[in-house]
Amino acid sequence: MGKSLPQQVRSALRAWLTPLSRPQKPQALVYLVGLLWIIRFRSLRACAQQFGQQRFDRLQHFVSQGATSARALQHQTQQWLARLASGGAPLLVLDDTACRRDGPAIEGLGWHHSAQGLVRGVCVVTAMLKIGARRFVWAVRGYRPRKSCRREQFQSKIALAAAIIGEAAEFFPRGGLTVLMDSWYACAQLLQAITTHGWTYVAALRSNRIVHAHGRKLNVRHLAKSRRDVTTVRVGRRRFRVSRHAVWLPKVGAVVVFVSRCGRETRGFVTNDASLSATQFIRLYLQRAWIETLHRDLKQHVGLGELFVRRWAAMERHWTLVALAYNLVVLWNGKRRRSFREAIRAFRAAVPSEQLLQFHNLLTSTK
C-alpha cells in the first residue's frame, strides 16, 4: 500500500478519520471509495453492492444515523490543512452553490438562486482553501431556507459564513489569511469579523452600495464614473482599467474601493489592505473564480449533488465525505499542474480501490 499512497496522504487520511469510531471507519472508506470510483449514480445501494460486500443496512446506518457529526470530521480536516498551509500565504474563498433535487419529504428543500436562475433543490455554503497552486475544500455547510426548518434551526448564509470565519480563526494567526468573496457576502458583519482577526479581505461590491468619498455620499455606480487615477492592468489577453478610491464604508470604516472596467463590464471591489496596488488587487481577486471550478468538479466527479438521502444530517455527512474524497485526490496529486478530471483518473489508475478499503486495518496499527 505504501507504494501507491505517499506517506503524507496516508497520514492525512488517518488524521481525517480520527473522529470516527472503529466500526464507522470501514463504512466511511466504503463510501469514499464509492464516491471516487463510481462514475455515475453514486447511491448508497450502489456503493454497498460494489464495495461494501452487499451490506447496505450498515452503510445506510452510518450515513443517516452515525453518531459522529459532519462538523467534527470537518474540524479535524481543517486542523490538518492549517498545518499544511503554515508558513505560506493561503487564500480562503467563500461562496455557495445549489444542487438540483426534488421529491417528497426531503429536508431542507427549497428554491435557490444560481447562475442558471432559480433552482429547486438544496444549497451549501462552501469555503475553499488555496495553498499555492492546490485548492482544498475547507468547509461545507448546508443552508436551509426559513420555510423548510424550525425557527430555532434557521441560519442565514451570512451566519453560516460567519461561523466558517470564526472556526478559521482557531487555526490561522493574525495576518495569516486573505479572504475573497463576491458581493453577496460583502456585508458589514463579515468584513468586520475578518478585520477583527487581522486578516485581509477583497470582496466585490454591489453597484448600489453606499460609500462616502471625495466629500460626498454616493454609491459605487456613481464612483465608477470617476476618471481620476486610472491604471491599465493586463492579465493574459484581458485588459482592466482600474481606478483606486480611499472611502468610508458605513458600519465598516476606512477602506479602499477599486473600480474595474473590462470591456463593457464595470464592477466595484473593496479591501481593507491600503497597500494593495491595482495590479495586485486584480491578480488577487481573479483567484476567486477557482471556487466556481471547485463546485463544478465536486458535482461532476465526486457526486456533490447526488443526494440519495432525505434526512438533513445524512446530507451534511454526504457533503463532508464528498469534501474528504476531493481533498484526498488533490493531496495525492501533489503540485502537479493538471485538472481535477485528469487527477482523479490518474488516482483511479494508480491506487486500487481494494487498498483504500483495507486501509482501516492500518489506522490503529501504523503510525
Stockholm file with secondary structure:
# STOCKHOLM 1.0

chainA/1-367         MGKSLPQQVRSALRAWLTPLSRPQKPQALVYLVGLLWIIRFRSLRACAQQFGQQRFDRLQHFVSQGATSARALQHQTQQWLARLASGGAPLLVLDDTACRRDGPAIEGLGWHHSAQGLVRGVCVVTAMLKIGARRFVWAVRGYRPRKSCRREQFQSKIALAAAIIGEAAEFFPRGGLTVLMDSWYACAQLLQAITTHGWTYVAALRSNRIVHAHGRKLNVRHLAKSRRDVTTVRVGRRRFRVSRHAVWLPKVGAVVVFVSRCGRETRGFVTNDASLSATQFIRLYLQRAWIETLHRDLKQHVGLGELFVRRWAAMERHWTLVALAYNLVVLWNGKRRRSFREAIRAFRAAVPSEQLLQFHNLLTSTK
#=GR chainA/1-367 SS CTTTSCHHHHHHHHHHTTTSCTTHHHHHHHHHHHHHHCCSCCCHHHHHHHHSTTCHHHHHHHHHHCSSCHHHHHHHHHHHHHHHHTTSCCEEEEEEEEEECCCTTCTTCEEEEETTEEEEEEEEEEEEEEETTEEEEEEEEEECCGGGSCGGGCCCHHHHHHHHHHHHTTTSCTTCCEEEECGGGCCHHHHHHHHHTTCEEEEEECTTCEEEETTEEEEHHHHTTCCTTEEEEEETTEEEEEEEEEEEETTTEEEEEEEEEETTEEEEEEESCTTCCHHHHHHHHGGGGHHHHHHHHHHHHSCTTCCCCCSHHHHHHHHHHHHHHHHHHHHHHTTCCCCHHHHHHHHHHHSCHHHHHTGGGTTTTCC
#=GC SS_cons         CTTTSCHHHHHHHHHHTTTSCTTHHHHHHHHHHHHHHCCSCCCHHHHHHHHSTTCHHHHHHHHHHCSSCHHHHHHHHHHHHHHHHTTSCCEEEEEEEEEECCCTTCTTCEEEEETTEEEEEEEEEEEEEEETTEEEEEEEEEECCGGGSCGGGCCCHHHHHHHHHHHHTTTSCTTCCEEEECGGGCCHHHHHHHHHTTCEEEEEECTTCEEEETTEEEEHHHHTTCCTTEEEEEETTEEEEEEEEEEEETTTEEEEEEEEEETTEEEEEEESCTTCCHHHHHHHHGGGGHHHHHHHHHHHHSCTTCCCCCSHHHHHHHHHHHHHHHHHHHHHHTTCCCCHHHHHHHHHHHSCHHHHHTGGGTTTTCC
//
